């Protein structure tokens, strides 16, 4: 009996010196594993992300490099894998998910791929860049690169799955400061544009999830924020993850041992506060700002339940209360998942809209003729890009209307008191905010740019009358966003 009392006294004394944390908690039931693979492309591949660019090939690589990062989760017999990919969009999802299921047993439907939406990666697009280029060689290189990326994604998930170990997780919400509404309004004869609109709707909610091992060491930090990867633009000739790479580095610098994943939010109308540059220092600075904002949140997250316990007093120069933080137990790690394919109304163009676009095409043709007569290469290039944009839109708008609903897959995964909602394409920020506000969970991430049926810009109804790039090209009609919000909110009931 005396030995037991001495042991308890020693443990209490030790607890005063060593902070209690996950290592002192009972198992939560959550298992987690994380892995990363390099997908930095080779110099010389096509980098056709902008209609205004005059180059085709990238000439260098951002020191930040480009990566895929996989997070595997398991709890209560459920398994999931989520992957952060430095890419504009996610290609080849179905084949990748099938390979993952065969290799790990994670159901294909429980594999979610998320693109960071950097506009500085390798892309072959015949409607961007200079005219008259033979793209066949670039397309072959892109196909080989896409195959390599698919292999790296599968490999990262398999590795993360093999590293599954007991873990604890929780999240926090804060504020990020690097984004702004990007839909510049048409005023005083100027057309609507993509840029900076300080008066437009902006969602600056920054959501962070921290995952610790049972040993108390940080394993992963998941960051969710809404901002286009367009700090680097048409002048940039370097392959880059844009601001997202420096953001990850800042988090990992602040939390040694943790691997950071980024899941892009509802960024359809959200851009960086400073962008459209070729200067690599700008995304480095903006990414570092958000990274340290995210790290500050992550450092404050308690992945297990801890509370200050009054344990008496100590005589000292001051009469001190003993109120050390003690672990009371693990957090809820219940995992549930639901998904639904929504039928949304398609875009329909009026005769007036089509006539107005035809007028824009005619005007662009006249400006190109004048530019060619003037002989200025940049003016000619700009005129060609303008005509190409309007002509492509007119061709699309003149197609017979197809009333078939546009299908969009929405997914909701719950982990304890946290939820991750995801969909493909580029939803406007108002959509993400509405879905997050209606969540019954304490922490909710809303992610666009994810794998599954659907894609492209999804504006809210009031934005259609204001025109602009996103509205001109969206495949969704009036009421699509509002229906998606309603039906997504209803899915919360399936995972409670």
Phi and psi in degrees as a GROMACS rama.xvg file:
@    title "Ramachandran Plot"
@    xaxis  label "Phi"
@    yaxis  label "Psi"
@TYPE xy
-60.4791  -38.3769  UNK-2
-63.6212  -39.7656  UNK-3
-64.5237  -43.1836  UNK-4
-62.5637  -41.453  UNK-5
-63.0861  -40.8142  UNK-6
-62.6068  -43.1505  UNK-7
-64.5095  -40.1522  UNK-8
-63.5908  -40.6244  UNK-9
-63.7532  -41.1993  UNK-10
-64.6919  -39.9409  UNK-11
-64.4101  -42.3279  UNK-12
-63.861  -41.3859  UNK-13
-63.5442  -38.8711  UNK-14
-64.0899  -25.9858  UNK-15
-70.4463  -27.6603  UNK-16
-92.2738  -41.2209  UNK-17
-103.487  123.363  UNK-18
-62.5349  136.988  UNK-19
-81.2397  147.737  UNK-20
-163.784  -152.151  UNK-21
-53.5087  -32.6181  UNK-22
-65.8784  -16.4984  UNK-23
-100.673  2.17012  UNK-24
-99.2851  154.378  UNK-25
-68.0623  158.698  UNK-26
-59.5587  141.742  UNK-27
-85.8764  -18.4409  UNK-28
95.8002  -10.6141  UNK-29
-84.8854  138.324  UNK-30
-119.461  139.717  UNK-31
-142.981  149.599  UNK-32
-148.867  147.397  UNK-33
-137.337  145.883  UNK-34
-152.283  155.267  UNK-35
-135.087  146.286  UNK-36
-135.908  147.431  UNK-37
-84.7455  131.813  UNK-38
-128.16  27.2542  UNK-39
-60.0019  123.418  UNK-40
-75.2223  163.746  UNK-41
-81.5877  141.27  UNK-42
-59.6371  139.052  UNK-43
106.191  -13.7643  UNK-44
-73.9267  162.141  UNK-45
-71.2115  144.201  UNK-46
-132.733  64.2567  UNK-47
-98.1525  74.0621  UNK-48
-100.991  -11.85  UNK-49
-133.684  133.837  UNK-50
-66.4158  -23.4668  UNK-51
-88.7542  -5.8125  UNK-52
-77.6508  149.769  UNK-53
-103.072  -9.29656  UNK-54
-102.006  162.345  UNK-55
-110.383  -47.5845  UNK-56
-94.445  147.205  UNK-57
-77.9641  144.286  UNK-58
-108.88  -4.07774  UNK-59
-162.659  178.891  UNK-60
-129.277  131.364  UNK-61
-58.1204  133.443  UNK-62
-55.4252  -21.4545  UNK-63
-65.6532  -24.031  UNK-64
68.9755  179.113  UNK-65
-130.348  139.514  UNK-66
-140.397  164.7  UNK-67
-118.311  140.077  UNK-68
-131.648  126.238  UNK-69
-111.36  139.197  UNK-70
-121.307  120.651  UNK-71
-105.155  136.311  UNK-72
-130.477  145.087  UNK-73
-145.937  134.284  UNK-74
-164.292  133.903  UNK-75
58.5913  32.9548  UNK-76
84.7498  -4.81114  UNK-77
-97.234  142.115  UNK-78
-130.903  141.872  UNK-79
-140.522  156.646  UNK-80
-136.866  132.712  UNK-81
-126.427  136.055  UNK-82
-127.515  131.325  UNK-83
-97.241  121.515  UNK-84
-125.99  125.655  UNK-85
-74.1325  90.8691  UNK-86
-159.686  161.528  UNK-87
-69.4294  -48.2717  UNK-88
-142.093  178.565  UNK-89
-104.607  112.332  UNK-90
-95.0917  154.805  UNK-91
63.229  35.4198  UNK-92
-61.5432  -48.8902  UNK-93
-58.125  -45.5569  UNK-94
-65.8266  -39.5649  UNK-95
-63.678  -47.1361  UNK-96
-62.2192  -38.36  UNK-97
-64.9308  -40.5547  UNK-98
-65.1221  -39.4082  UNK-99
-64.6438  -43.0166  UNK-100
-60.8334  -42.6375  UNK-101
-65.4736  -34.0888  UNK-102
-86.768  -27.9346  UNK-103
-124.321  -18.8467  UNK-104
85.7464  -3.88284  UNK-105
-69.579  122.65  UNK-106
-56.0115  141.218  UNK-107
-55.3622  -35.8433  UNK-108
-71.4745  -11.4797  UNK-109
-100.713  15.1742  UNK-110
-106.484  120.094  UNK-111
-119.829  124.923  UNK-112
-105.247  130.2  UNK-113
-122.074  124.476  UNK-114
-86.3713  138.937  UNK-115
-71.5896  -22.3788  UNK-116
73.1976  36.1913  UNK-117
-69.5087  138.778  UNK-118
-99.5297  22.0584  UNK-119
-123.439  21.5472  UNK-120
-97.0916  -177.249  UNK-121
-77.1908  125.883  UNK-122
-147.394  138.165  UNK-123
-108.346  118.862  UNK-124
-140.247  116.679  UNK-125
-74.1957  -8.46296  UNK-126
-101.576  11.1514  UNK-127
-129.731  160.213  UNK-128
79.4449  -171.553  UNK-129
-67.0827  151.563  UNK-130
-80.0525  159.468  UNK-131
78.2527  17.7364  UNK-132
-93.1252  137.835  UNK-133
-81.0756  110.565  UNK-134
-92.5107  -0.649442  UNK-135
-59.067  -45.2363  UNK-136
-65.3857  -39.2561  UNK-137
-66.4265  -37.5784  UNK-138
-65.041  -38.8915  UNK-139
-64.8462  -41.9365  UNK-140
-64.1695  -38.1417  UNK-141
-66.2701  -39.4132  UNK-142
-63.2175  -40.4873  UNK-143
-65.87  -39.805  UNK-144
-64.6511  -45.441  UNK-145
-59.1713  -38.6007  UNK-146
-65.5344  -40.0217  UNK-147
-63.9827  -43.4971  UNK-148
-62.0388  -42.4983  UNK-149
-58.4062  -44.1505  UNK-150
-61.5682  -42.0542  UNK-151
-66.8484  -36.9914  UNK-152
-63.1794  -49.7314  UNK-153
-59.9757  -45.6102  UNK-154
-61.9719  -40.4208  UNK-155
-65.4107  -40.257  UNK-156
-66.2588  -43.9014  UNK-157
-59.9506  -42.8653  UNK-158
-66.3677  -43.806  UNK-159
-61.8126  -40.218  UNK-160
-64.0516  -38.3294  UNK-161
-69.0565  -18.5952  UNK-162
-96.8557  7.1365  UNK-163
-52.7036  129.586  UNK-164
-150.818  161.704  UNK-165
-54.1212  138.405  UNK-166
-148.695  168.89  UNK-167
-133.475  146.689  UNK-168
-144.518  147.488  UNK-169
-161.411  170.274  UNK-170
-134.645  178.148  UNK-171
-154.838  157.471  UNK-172
-119.147  141.217  UNK-173
-150.03  -150.974  UNK-174
-130.054  132.782  UNK-175
-105.847  155.53  UNK-176
-126.41  15.3815  UNK-177
-103.721  5.55591  UNK-178
-115.247  164.267  UNK-179
-156.305  156.147  UNK-180
-62.7793  135.968  UNK-181
-106.696  2.51767  UNK-182
-94.4215  93.8969  UNK-183
-72.3715  127.952  UNK-184
-78.0325  153.389  UNK-185
-78.477  116.756  UNK-186
-141.949  148.366  UNK-187
49.9837  44.8033  UNK-188
83.5103  -8.11055  UNK-189
-86.4484  138.67  UNK-190
-75.0532  162.046  UNK-191
-61.6119  147.43  UNK-192
-146.502  173.648  UNK-193
-103.097  123.626  UNK-194
-174.246  -122.501  UNK-195
-125.431  123.855  UNK-196
-124.914  90.2145  UNK-197
-60.3489  -20.4476  UNK-198
-92.8245  -5.35576  UNK-199
-83.9653  166.947  UNK-200
-64.4258  134.324  UNK-201
-138.575  138.83  UNK-202
-110.406  109.497  UNK-203
-105.023  16.1258  UNK-204
-69.0648  128.032  UNK-205
-110.062  121.088  UNK-206
-114.72  132.016  UNK-207
-130.567  136.896  UNK-208
-119.738  132.778  UNK-209
-112.758  136.833  UNK-210
-122.429  122.773  UNK-211
-110.921  148.387  UNK-212
-74.1453  164.904  UNK-213
-64.4012  -16.5493  UNK-214
-82.6617  -1.18375  UNK-215
91.4497  -6.96915  UNK-216
-85.6426  139.155  UNK-217
-67.4252  136.961  UNK-218
-104.891  -47.6504  UNK-219
-149.693  150.128  UNK-220
-128.956  121.787  UNK-221
-103.309  124.44  UNK-222
-113.424  133.259  UNK-223
-126.595  119.724  UNK-224
-153.016  160.814  UNK-225
-118.605  102.969  UNK-226
-162.824  124.367  UNK-227
-55.0312  144.403  UNK-228
-84.5735  62.2403  UNK-229
-126.43  27.8046  UNK-230
-62.901  -44.5111  UNK-231
-88.4349  136.865  UNK-232
-135.253  -143.939  UNK-233
-63.1045  -24.9304  UNK-234
-80.733  -18.8352  UNK-235
-72.9903  134.464  UNK-236
-122.732  21.1015  UNK-237
-114.478  135.382  UNK-238
-67.1083  131.832  UNK-239
-156.583  149.767  UNK-240
-80.8606  5.91487  UNK-241
62.8176  -143.578  UNK-242
-71.7845  -16.0093  UNK-243
-68.7752  -37.0159  UNK-244
-61.9516  -52.0921  UNK-245
-60.752  -31.4989  UNK-246
-62.446  -46.8797  UNK-247
-60.0349  -44.0993  UNK-248
-60.7989  -39.7805  UNK-249
-63.4821  -43.0285  UNK-250
-62.4921  -45.9525  UNK-251
-69.9976  -27.9798  UNK-252
-69.5246  -40.6633  UNK-253
-74.3661  -24.1283  UNK-254
-129.858  76.8386  UNK-255
-53.6952  134.695  UNK-256
98.5212  -21.4649  UNK-257
-88.2266  146.498  UNK-258
-108.57  130.373  UNK-259
-97.544  133.426  UNK-260
-114.588  146.526  UNK-261
-122.027  129.594  UNK-262
-118.962  116.083  UNK-263
-63.3879  139.896  UNK-264
-91.0487  -151.94  UNK-265
-84.4437  83.8643  UNK-266
-104.316  14.6085  UNK-267
-54.2947  -36.1836  UNK-268
-120.325  24.9227  UNK-269
-119.268  124.346  UNK-270
-126.183  174.951  UNK-271
-73.3885  151.223  UNK-272
-66.9022  -21.6253  UNK-273
-138.517  126.08  UNK-274
-162.549  -166.674  UNK-275
55.5303  51.342  UNK-276
-128.116  168.528  UNK-277
-110.229  7.9856  UNK-278
-90.3778  114.06  UNK-279
-65.2058  -19.4762  UNK-280
-69.3603  -25.268  UNK-281
-70.0195  -52.3189  UNK-282
-62.9152  -30.5866  UNK-283
-62.5663  -43.0861  UNK-284
-69.6756  -47.8896  UNK-285
-65.2505  -41.3695  UNK-286
-63.2026  -39.1051  UNK-287
-64.6818  -39.3866  UNK-288
-58.7025  -52.9413  UNK-289
-66.9789  -35.7312  UNK-290
-61.0335  -43.6453  UNK-291
-74.2526  -28.6461  UNK-292
-64.5531  -41.9148  UNK-293
-68.111  -40.2171  UNK-294
-63.3949  -38.6009  UNK-295
-60.5001  -40.6059  UNK-296
-65.043  -46.9212  UNK-297
-61.3704  -39.3817  UNK-298
-65.1255  -24.9372  UNK-299
-91.6335  -3.69863  UNK-300
-77.4369  132.141  UNK-301
-99.8057  106.528  UNK-302
-77.7011  -9.93403  UNK-303
-127.448  165.95  UNK-304
-76.1195  120.07  UNK-305
-132.178  141.113  UNK-306
-143.742  149.87  UNK-307
-74.8137  126.63  UNK-308
-109.141  127.612  UNK-309
-75.719  122.333  UNK-310
-129  31.1027  UNK-311
102.412  -162.622  UNK-312
-126.477  160.173  UNK-313
-127.736  131.808  UNK-314
-77.8478  125.29  UNK-315
-148.746  -164.241  UNK-316
-56.2207  -36.7962  UNK-317
-112.115  155.132  UNK-318
-79.7926  107.548  UNK-319
-102.021  137.012  UNK-320
-85.6676  134.152  UNK-321
-85.4597  111.904  UNK-322
-136.641  57.1773  UNK-323
-71.0116  149.454  UNK-324
-79.6948  124.301  UNK-325
-119.302  145.221  UNK-326
-78.3413  127.691  UNK-327
-101.126  -12.3716  UNK-328
154.799  175.702  UNK-329
-79.2116  162.982  UNK-330
-86.049  162.419  UNK-331
-60.7278  130.701  UNK-332
-122.381  25.9646  UNK-333
-60.8469  130.464  UNK-334
-115.177  128.731  UNK-335
-137.64  155.705  UNK-336
-144.985  142.428  UNK-337
-147.244  154.405  UNK-338
-148.709  152.769  UNK-339
-152.753  138.618  UNK-340
-93.9763  118.432  UNK-341
-93.3315  144.998  UNK-342
-100.457  112.166  UNK-343
-113.74  149.564  UNK-344
-64.5124  138.239  UNK-345
-83.1429  163.007  UNK-346
-71.9323  139.076  UNK-347
-131.718  131.01  UNK-348
-102.219  134.918  UNK-349
-78.9053  163.111  UNK-350
-60.4499  -34.9657  UNK-351
-64.5828  -43.5008  UNK-352
-63.4473  -41.7087  UNK-353
-65.4016  -42.2227  UNK-354
-63.0723  -40.4151  UNK-355
-64.4698  -37.6853  UNK-356
-69.0957  -37.9198  UNK-357
-62.0997  -36.8176  UNK-358
-64.8631  -39.6229  UNK-359
-64.6316  -38.2334  UNK-360
-63.3711  -45.2703  UNK-361
-61.6479  -41.7622  UNK-362
-64.5812  -39.1998  UNK-363
-65.1604  -36.6104  UNK-364
-63.6649  -41.8389  UNK-365
-64.6435  -40.9297  UNK-366
-67.3267  -33.5156  UNK-367
-68.0832  -40.8861  UNK-368
-60.4905  -42.7267  UNK-369
-67.128  -39.2684  UNK-370
-64.6208  -42.2714  UNK-371
-63.8383  -36.1949  UNK-372
-67.2827  -32.8971  UNK-373
-75.5195  -27.2829  UNK-374
83.0412  -0.662527  UNK-375
-76.2443  120.065  UNK-376
-61.9613  -41.3951  UNK-377
-67.3516  -41.7391  UNK-378
-63.5182  -38.3856  UNK-379
-64.1334  -44.1833  UNK-380
-62.2426  -43.1522  UNK-381
-62.892  -41.7775  UNK-382
-65.8173  -38.227  UNK-383
-65.3312  -41.5696  UNK-384
-64.0912  -39.2376  UNK-385
-64.5524  -47.3769  UNK-386
-63.9872  -40.5751  UNK-387
-60.9681  -43.7067  UNK-388
-63.0058  -50.8855  UNK-389
-66.5608  -39.0319  UNK-390
-65.4259  -40.8533  UNK-391
-63.9957  -40.4471  UNK-392
-66.1221  -44.002  UNK-393
-61.5503  -41.3298  UNK-394
-60.0464  -42.6353  UNK-395
-67.5342  -43.5209  UNK-396
-68.1641  -27.7619  UNK-397
-81.4937  -6.97053  UNK-398
-65.4106  146.151  UNK-399
-56.8476  139.463  UNK-400
-64.4478  130.97  UNK-401
-107.15  113.202  UNK-402
-78.1729  -0.798969  UNK-403
-59.1223  130.213  UNK-404
-59.6079  148.604  UNK-405
-86.9354  126.12  UNK-406
-91.1003  134.198  UNK-407
-136.542  126.297  UNK-408
-91.3281  128.468  UNK-409
-113.337  139.237  UNK-410
-126.929  143.505  UNK-411
-131.614  121.89  UNK-412
-117.759  130.072  UNK-413
-106.538  136.886  UNK-414
-131.853  99.7268  UNK-415
61.9205  -122.602  UNK-416
-96.6862  21.973  UNK-417
-119.719  151.657  UNK-418
-136.547  144.507  UNK-419
-121.898  113.265  UNK-420
-101.79  134.708  UNK-421
-140.482  153.888  UNK-422
-156.94  157.641  UNK-423
-79.5189  170.784  UNK-424
82.0359  -165.498  UNK-425
-122.49  77.3831  UNK-426
-69.5215  147.599  UNK-427
-70.8904  155.34  UNK-428
-61.509  -31.3031  UNK-429
-59.1906  -31.3225  UNK-430
-67.3294  -49.1704  UNK-431
-60.8828  -41.7887  UNK-432
-63.3957  -43.6313  UNK-433
-62.3529  -42.4774  UNK-434
-69.1126  -38.8557  UNK-435
-67.6218  -42.3239  UNK-436
-64.1185  -31.0242  UNK-437
-85.0668  -2.59279  UNK-438
-68.9061  137.676  UNK-439
-82.0362  -0.982793  UNK-440
-100.153  154.385  UNK-441
-65.8512  -35.6375  UNK-442
-128.574  123.891  UNK-443
-133.953  126.807  UNK-444
-98.1197  139.946  UNK-445
-118.139  122.439  UNK-446
-120.554  126.52  UNK-447
-95.1741  -168.942  UNK-448
58.1098  30.9683  UNK-449
-102.996  165.783  UNK-450
-72.834  155.302  UNK-451
128.134  176.69  UNK-452
-66.5353  142.409  UNK-453
109.235  179.558  UNK-454
157.306  179.244  UNK-455
73.0985  -179.576  UNK-456
-69.1692  141.43  UNK-457
-126.58  95.0993  UNK-458
-78.9504  159.208  UNK-459
-83.1425  161.278  UNK-460
-56.8516  -43.7309  UNK-461
-61.4282  -21.1314  UNK-462
-76.3049  -20.8908  UNK-463
-61.3526  -39.8578  UNK-464
-69.6487  -15.9433  UNK-465
-92.3902  -5.9358  UNK-466
64.5712  -158.484  UNK-467
99.7337  170.245  UNK-468
-51.9432  -51.2741  UNK-469
-65.9696  -38.9465  UNK-470
-71.8465  -36.0477  UNK-471
-64.6848  -31.8619  UNK-472
-107.537  -4.26969  UNK-473
-64.6479  141.791  UNK-474
-86.5842  -3.32601  UNK-475
-97.5544  144.689  UNK-476
-96.9211  -176.891  UNK-477
-58.6421  136.43  UNK-478
88.8701  -7.25815  UNK-479
-65.0477  -47.8388  UNK-480
-63.7559  -41.5212  UNK-481
-65.6833  -38.2798  UNK-482
-67.093  -41.1293  UNK-483
-61.3971  -40.813  UNK-484
-60.5232  -49.0099  UNK-485
-60.2178  -47.4442  UNK-486
-74.7692  -29.0906  UNK-487
-69.7332  -43.7487  UNK-488
-58.6998  -37.6431  UNK-489
-64.3299  -26.5687  UNK-490
-69.0927  -19.657  UNK-491
-57.3499  -33.3343  UNK-492
-61.926  -24.6377  UNK-493
-77.6594  -18.6796  UNK-494
-115.448  6.40457  UNK-495
